[in-house]
Structure formats: structure tokens, C-alpha cells
Amino acid sequence: MTVTIHVTGGLGNQLFQIFTLISYSLKHKKAFYFEKSIPTRKDRPFYWNNFLKSLVPFIKDGTEIQLLYREPNFHYNELPLISQSIKFFGYYQSYKYFEKNKHSIEKFIRLEEQRNMLKNDYDFSNLVCLHFRVGDYVNLQHHHPLMPIEYYRNALQQLIKTTDKDNWKILYFCEDNDINYVNEKVNSLKTDYPNLSFQKIDSKYQDWEQMLIMSLCQHNIIANSTFSWWGAYLNKNVDKLVFYPCKWFGPALVEKNTNDLFPNDWIKINF
């Protein structure tokens, strides 16, 4: 009997689905595979040819589905052991689906090898990742609100207070199309925190490389984005601080329970 999952969305969403599938496979000793398909959106590619190329041998043309299992709600639900071949549908956005098998899955996708290819590109010893998620959120405010400057201001204040250090170098991430909007925010933060220095991530890096660079920083200030969530989650620094916003979804999705989305040692920032 085999197990697969419907892979969809951007890189962050895909990683939740892929890690959940492989963890389920390891736990229940069921062979897993990925269906050969094409992305539903051009701006949401798959990563079989780069970051996730070690998973290519597990892509199959056919299907063995006997049963479909749909995620019942947003928060964590333990996946049932089902004897039939099964296909999972859903986002599975909780570390609880794969935390126990995290290191095995990271080895499986050769995470450390790929991180090592980037570790000399910056001096990460004094670097903090900060992510601005703008893009299509501009037109989706009721679902995915833009984070106000107060969030980033409060997160930086908490960073300085907790580390007792005010001269961090902030490596900030955003899409190139959003640079004017983001630079306005950054200039405001520079005024608020004159001892901090700010540098934009080099645009030469592909999105998956940027995620790995996020994971190499000392600390992470994430947006309401699964992309920077993974940048923080894959961070190996045992002393890392991860700051996340108190508001993840907009009013249209207020019923979603995000309690299982964030590890217990991550720090919620109110604004």
C-alpha cells in the first residue's frame, strides 16, 4: 500500500505537504510517491529540478489511489493509519505533523549539503533575517493582511532587549516588485534603530536559495508567510530567536486556529 499527497501552492506550502507525507510514510512504513503533474500557477513552480531534486525518483506517472483523505480543519489533527492506498488533500500547516522525523527528512532532501553551498556568501555571525510579504497580499487584505510597521518595530525592539545587543545587521527579504514599498518601511526602521544596519538580499538568488539563506541567519523575524516560516524552522542555530506576528490571517479567515502552527519557543509579537 502506498501514500501520496496533493502538492500545491508556493514553496512554503509545498514543504508542509511534502514533510507531512514523508513523515507519515516513515511512521507507518508505507511507501510514498508524488504524482507527476504541472503547477496550477506559473508563479508557483515545483522544485524537483533544484531544491527537491533528491525526490525525483519518487515521482510516478500513474496512481494507486484507493482512498482520499481531506484535512478536516486548519489546526493539527493526527493522521489516521489507513490500510488502503491513500492520497492526502490539504495544507497540513503544523510542525506537529513531522517534528519527530524532521532530521530524517532533512537528510533525505540533502538540506545541509545545500545550505553549505551558501554559508560563505554572507557573514552570518551577526545577521538577522527579516521578511516582508507583500506581493498578491495587497489585494487579499481580508485573507492575508500586510504586516504594519509596528510589527517590525516591536520585533526589533524585542530582539534588542532579549539579546542585549543593538548593532545587528538586518538582512531583509522581499520580492523585487515590492522594493519601493519595502524601502519606505526600512527607512522608517533605520530612523527608529540607528545602530542597526540593513541590507537587502541579493536578487541573484532563487527563492529556494533565499529560504536557505534565511535559515543560516542567527535569528528570524518572519512575516505571515509560510515561506519565511520555513526559513526560520530550518534554522539550526540552537540559540535562535524566531519572532512571528500575532495576526496571521485576515478577518475572512479568523476562524482558523493557528495554535499548532508555531513551535512553543517562538515569540509572538503584538502590535
Sequence and secondary structure as in RCSB ss.txt:
>XXXX:A:sequence
MTVTIHVTGGLGNQLFQIFTLISYSLKHKKAFYFEKSIPTRKDRPFYWNNFLKSLVPFIKDGTEIQLLYREPNFH
YNELPLISQSIKFFGYYQSYKYFEKNKHSIEKFIRLEEQRNMLKNDYDFSNLVCLHFRVGDYVNLQHHHPLMPIE
YYRNALQQLIKTTDKDNWKILYFCEDNDINYVNEKVNSLKTDYPNLSFQKIDSKYQDWEQMLIMSLCQHNIIANS
TFSWWGAYLNKNVDKLVFYPCKWFGPALVEKNTNDLFPNDWIKINF
>XXXX:A:secstr
 EEEE   SSHHHHHHHHHHHHHHHHHHT EE EE    SSTTS   TTTTTGGGGGGEESS   SEEEE  SSS
       SS EEEES    GGGTGGGHHHHHHHTTHHHHHHTTTTSS GGGEEEEE   GGGGG TTTS    HH
HHHHHHHHHHHHHT    EEEEE  GGGHHHHHHHHHHHHHH TT EEEE  TTS HHHHHHHHHHSSEEE  S 
HHHHHHHHT   TT  EEEES  S GGGTT   TTTS TTSEEE  
